[in-house]
């Protein structure tokens, strides 16, 4: 054969079927034809020639191990016998054991065995419903076997306890459901919010913040400057973001900061019919979309300096609004659309698109909003916008340096 066939094309079941089909031909063939047949089968199936010859010779061969008994070799039939010890404590024993374990308030294995044997008369409702054989096995079970049978269920209960809320946290915090990154159902209107601290090296006193709000399905991001964590500023920023967001907000997800986990924000979402969830404690990846914008849109342009004056607030607010505009209308972003595991590797496919174009493809956005967004893009000059952003960055740095020099002169 000239053609080449890669390994792994045929399963073992397919190979046996091919050999079974060629076995009668092999037995009747001449020596020259047998040699040619073995070469071709070895090339197609990637199997040893001697092994193929042995299988072809013995396939459908009749054997008489006992007078009156005829066995015919057929490798496609699975052997009835399986190696290893048979299971003694089967699924019905495990189910009964789980019931007793739950009734005992989840005792450890040694105490559970003693509890089971000492309270047979009180566990009649469980034991009487079992077959005699299952009951006998349950009463003679050892602590080691109990550990083995209950291993998976113990791990499951341990995990459920680990993700439970802190019983000493406030009732308000417990009333807001946690949502992990792998539980998110990304739909239009799902918004992650987060706060960036412009505190510099010290978190003491009052300083400015940036509120980041990212819509997950389109990547549309709005940035607003806050004077501090007071509810009046947070609520005002959220109201404005909901007003300018082109997609109707149906879900807000935040971290565990006190600026979001309070009765005011909860009431704000409830009045507007918005679902409100929070991240798990110390799990920044549960709010990954907003966290990524904190770097690419905020820190890259504002740095890690401390901003706490009115002048800095005015400049920062203008800068953040222009950064939002450029990002939403002109800057393409990557969005994961497919994840596939191939062996030990994970292949990911991303969609690269501008947030504005993703919004224009959504059916839930009105034609009026889409026309306004297209008109906005036509009116904005990208180069002038970029130069204005650079100018505001320089102005912010100048305001910071002026404040720094003023404070140094007061200290002298």
N, C-alpha and C positions, 0 to 999 in steps of 0.2 A: 504493500500500500504506500502511496505517495503522501496521502493526507495524514495530518497529525491530529490526534485527539487528546485534549488536556486531561490531567488527572481530576478526579472528583466529579466528572460528568454523570457517571452511573453510581447508584447506590449498590450496596451488596445484594439487595433484593433484585435489582435490575441485572446484575452480573449473573446471578444464579439462573434467572429466567433465560438469558442469552445462552448460557452453557446447556441448560435443559433442552433448548430448541435445537442445538447442534449435536447433542449426544448421539442420536440415532445415525446421523450422517457420519460421525466420527467412527462408530463401530463398524460400519459397512465400507468405509473408504480404504483405498490402497495406502501403502506406506508413504508414497510421495504426496498424496492428497492430505493425509493426516499431518505431515510436516508443515504443509502450507497452511492448513486450518489452524494449527497451533500457533504459527507465526502471526497470523492475522488476529486471532483472539488475544494473544499476548500483547499485541500492539494496541488493540482497541480497549481492553480491560485493564491494562497495566498490572498483569498478574504473571507469576512465574510459569514458564512452559511446562515444567514437570508437574506442578500443582494442577494446572489445567488438564493435563493428560490423565492424571489420577482421578480427578472429578469426573471427566467424560467417560472413562472406563467403567467406573463404579456406579454411575448414575443409572437408575432404573434396573440395576442388577439385583436379581432375586437371591435371597439367602434363606436357608432352612436351618435355623439354630436348634429347633426341637422338631421331631417328627410331627407333621400335621400343621406346623406353623410356618408361614411364608412372610418374610420381610423384604420390602422393596426400598432401596436407597433413594431418598428424595431430600436433598439438602435445603429445599425451600420450606420444608416443614420444621417448625421450631421444636426443639426438644422439650418434653414435658417436665423433666427434672430440672430444678434450679439449684445451684450450689448454695451452701450456707445453711445455717440453722433456721428452722421454721419459727415464725413469730408465736410466742406463747401468749403474750399480753396484747391482744388485738384491739381494734378500735372500740368495740363494745365495752371492754374493760376500762379503756381510757375515758370514755364518756361517763361511766359510773364513778370513776375516780374523781373526775372534775366536779361532779355534783357534790360528792362528799367533801372535797377540798373547799368548795365554796361555802358549804354549811359550817365547816370547821373554822371559818374566818381566815382561810389561807395559812394554815399551820405549815411549819417546815416538815420535811419528809419523815424524819424519825418520830416527831410528835403526831403526825398524821396517821402513820401506821398504828401506833398505840391507841390513838383516838378511835380509829375504825374498829379495832378488835374489842376495845373496852365498851363501846356504845352500840353494839350490834342490835340490842333490843330497842334502842331509840331511833335507829336508822332503818326501821322496817319498811317505811314508805319507799326508800331507795332500793333496799336489798331485795324486797319481795317481788319487785318488777323485773328482776334479772333471772336469766336461766341458771340452773344449778351449777353449770360449768363456769360461767362468768362470775357467779357469787363465790365459788371456791377459789378462783384465781385472785379475786379482789381481796379476800380475807388472808391469803397467804403471801401477798405481795411484799417485797422487801423495800427498805428506804432507798436503796440505789436505783431500783426500777422506778420508783415514784419520781425520783429526780429526773430520770431519763424521759419518762412519759410527760412530765409537766414542764419540761425545759422551754418549749416554744411559748406556752401560755404564760409562764412567768416573765419571759422577755417582753411579751405583748403588754402585760399589766405594768411592768416597769417603765416601758415607753410611755404609756398613757399617763402614768403618774408624773413623768418628767415634763410633760407638756401642759400640765394643769397650771392654772393661775396661782399666784401666791395668795394663800388664805388670809394673809395679814394686809394685803393691798386694799385700797379703797373700793367701796361698792361700785363707784362710778367706773373705775378702771376695769373691774371684773365684768361690768355690763357691756363693755366694748369688746367685741370678738376679735381674737388674734387670727391673722391669716399669714401663712408662710409663703415663700416665693413659689414653691412647687404647687400650691393650691390655687394660685391666681388663674381666673378665667378672663383673659384679656378681651374686653369688649369695648366698643366705642363709648366713651364717657367715663372710663376708669382712670382716675387721677391720683397720682402719688404726690404728697406734699412733704417738704422737709425744710429745716431752718439752718442757715449758715451763720455762724457766729463771727462777727468782725471784732473780736476781743483782743487780738494781739497775743502777747505772752501771758497776760493775766485776765482771769475771768471776773475780777472784782469790779463792782460799780456798774453803771449803765453804759451800754454801747449799742451800735447799730447791728441789725440783722438783715439777712436776705431770705425772703420766703420763695422757695422754688416749688412750682406746680407743673407736673409733667403728665400729659395725657398719653396713655400707653399705646393705644392702637395706631396713633399717627405720629407720636413723638413731639407734638406741639407743646411748647414750654413757655410759661409766663414767670417772670421774675419781678418781685416787688421789694422795695426797701422798707424796713420797719424801724421805728425809733427805739423800741425796746420790746419786751415780751408782753406788754399790757394787752388785754383782750381787745381794747378799742382799735388798736393798730392791726392785730391779726384778723379780726372780723372785717375791718374795712378792706384789707388786702384780699381776703377770700371773696367778698362780695364783688369786688372789681374783677377778679380773675374769672368768676362764674359768668360775669357779664360779657367779657371780651373773648372767652373761650368759644371757638366756632362750633365745638361739639357739645351737646347738652351733657352736663355732668350728672352721672347717676351713682357714682361710687367714689368716695374719698378714702385713701389709705395713708396713714401717718406713722411716724415712729412713736416712742413712748414719752416724748417731751411734754412738759406741763403746759406749753403754749397751745397744744392740740387736745390733750386729754383733760378736758374740763367740761363743766356743764354747759358753758356758753357755746362751744363748738358742737357739742352733741345736740343741743337744741337747734342750732343753726342748720345742721344736716337734717334733723327730724322734720323741721318746718318745711323744708324744700323737698322732702321725699328722697333724700340722698342716703345711700348705705354708707356707714362709717365703720372702718376696721382699723386695726393697729398691728404693728410688727411684733414679733416675739422679742422679749428683752435680750439685749446684747447680740441681736442678729441683724446686722446692717444690710445683709443681702436681701432681706424681706422688703426693702424699699430701694432696690438696686437702681431703678430708672432715675429717680430723683437724685440719688447719691452720685450717679455718673454725671448729671448736669451740674452738680455742685462744684465739680472740678472743671469741666470743659467750658462752662459758661460764667462761673462766678470766680473761683480762685485764680484761674488763668489771667483774669483781667483786673482783679482787685487785690490779689496777693493775700498775705496773712497779717496785715497791719491792723492796728486798732483804730476804728473810726467811731467818734462819739460826739462830734460837733454838728451844729445845724448846717454849716457850710458843706461839710462832707456829706450830710444826708441829702441835700439838694442835688449835689453832683452825682452821688451814687444812684439815686432814684432815676435820674435822666439816663445814666449809663446803662442800668439794668433794663430799662424799657427798650433802648435801642438794640441791646444785645439780643433781647427776646425777638424783636422784629427781624433782625438779620437771620437769626437761627431758624425761625419759623417759615420765612419766605424764600430764603436763598440757600441755606446750608443743608446739604444732603446728610442723612443719618442712616445707620445700619439697623435693621430689625431682623431678628431671628425668625425664619419661617419654617425651617425643617431641621430636625435633629435625628440622625440615624446612627446606630451602633453597628459597626462592621468589625467583628472580632474584638480586638482589644482597643480599637480606635473609634472615636466618635466623629462622624462627619456632620458639619453644620453648614446650612445654606442660608445666606442672609440676603435680604432685599435692601438695596441702596436707593433711597428716594428722599425728596424734599418733603418736610411735614405738610406744606401747603398742598402739594399734589396728592398726598394721601387723603387729606380732608376733602378735596374735590372729588375723589372717587367714592366717598361715603354716600349711601342712599339717605341716611338720616339727617343730612345737612340740607337746609332749604336752598333753593335756587338764588334767593336774594342774598343770603350769606356768601354763597360761592361767587356770585357776581361782584360783591363788595371786596372779597379777597383778591380776585383777579385784578380789579381796578387798583387796589392797594399796591400790588406788585408792579403794575405799570407806572404808577406815580413815583415810586421810590427809586432813587438813583443809588445803585449799589456802591459805587466808588465814593460818592459824597457821604453816604452813610458810614462807610468804613473810616473815612477821614474824620468824621465827627466822633466816632467811637474812640479813635486814637487821641483826639483832642481832649475828650472828657477824661480819659485815663491819665493824661498829663495834668489836667486840672485837679483831679483827685489826689494825685501824688503831690502837687504843689500845695494843696490845702493841708495835707498831712504834714509836709515839711514846715509850713508856716506855723501850724499848731505846735509842732515840736520845738521850733526856735523860740516861740513865745513862752512856752513853759520853761525852757532852759533859762530865759532871761529873768523870769520871775524867781527862779531858784537862786540866781546869783544876787 
